[in-house]
Amino acid sequence: MVGNRARKWVVAGQRELYSASVLTPLLVCVAALLLQSGCRQEASSTGSPVRQAEKVKTVASEKAAAAVPVANESRPAQSQPAAGIPRIEFKSVAQNFGDIGPETSHTTKFEFKNAGGAPLKIAHVQGCCGSVVRGVRDGQEFASGESGTIEVEYRTGTYPGSLVRRITVQTNDPNQRDGIVNLTIKANVVYRIEYSPNRVNLFPKKENAGCSPITLKSTDGKRFSISGFRTTANTLTAAFDPNAKATEFVLRPKADVAKLARNPRGQISINLTHPECTSVLIPYDVLPEFSVTRSQLTLFNLKANEPIQQEIWVLSNYDEDFEIESISSERGTMKVLEAKKVPAAAKTAGAAGDSERTGPRYQVRIEITPPAMEDKRSTLSDVLEIKIKGGETLTVQCRGFYAAS
């Protein structure tokens, strides 16, 4: 009994020992697996900085690796950096010189540089209105950063007013439209010498032909001299001192009546030493004893047998009393409605260009009746003759155009 019981205990002990020897390693392995699984979850859930940095580093490495071309892999060609281009840059593209004198020469400069990264080529430079361009030649090239100068010489006109000169510069600069840059020169041309009268009217029957003094005055305060005085056919002469300098002069011309009779219209030329006014030109006219305000009548849209009225003034250029002897029409298409004498010193606004006259004059109203057109002629032509008593005969040319039928 005792032996059997002892054998049972031994067998049970062995079984327990076997179970322990087998299960213990299994339990150790299971525990190790559970421990590793728990560490991974903890690292994932807690966001360990070390592992996060490792993760970022890993992603960056993957992107960098993706950016490296793989041998024999078909990819689009990468664009190369754009090559340098030329660029012209002016300090100023417009210059305004304010007031300058007529018939004077001036020079100015336009400075530029190549602000680009490639050679700048000046293909052509074109001036206008007699401008002369210097400083660059067609086809000249300027390296990057190199500077140049375009010099322009221009001359002003005879008469006052605004002046504009344009210079066209054609280059290989792709930033400019068609490669063109426009340069502008502006100025205001003014008389540096004021003079009066602007026109000299001469009257052979008056003393010294009625020639008035001529006044010359500097407008900019600069002193000048008179260096010459000439007229058409030497009809007028004037004394002056070429060594005298002043801001104002008064010339008193002397008239040669015999020469004026042969040269009733001409010009007075006065040479000066002013830097911006080297000469003054004044026209002169020898006026007849009598004149009309309208020596030519031009009419439009005429209709046959429909009268048109016109007005003419007959003037005495010597302010002397006179009488009209007769007025007649060469072809009979014009007739006088009224010829009224206006006394001296009575100013009349209706007398064209006669605001300064105070002598006697005649106001003549005429009626023009266009005849029926003959042989399909569409124009009217006639001459009005005005005979001054004891004097000359004045004529008024009349020309008219019929309305289209």
Buried (B, 14 or more C-beta within 10 A) or exposed (E): EEEEEEEEEEEEEEEEEEEEEEEEEEEEEEEEEEEEEEEEEEEEEEEEEEEEEEEEEEEEEEEEEEEEEEEEEEEEEEEEEEEEEBBBBBEEEEBEBEBBBBBBEBEBEBBBBBBBEBBBBBEBBEBEEEBEBBBBEEEEEBEBEEEBEBBBBBBBEEEBEEBEBBBBBBBBBEBBEEBBBEBBBBBBBBBBBBBEEEEBBBBBEBEBBBBEEBEBBBBBEBEBBBBEBBBBEEBBEBEBEEEEEEBEBEBEBEBBBEBBEEBBEBEBBBBBBBEBBBBBEBEBEBBBBBBBBBEEBEBEEBEEEEBBEBBBBBBBBBBEEBEBEEBBBBEEBBBBEEBEEBEEEEEEEEBEEBEEBEBBBBBBEBBBBBBEBEEEEEEBEBBBEBBBEEBEEBEBBBEBBBEEE
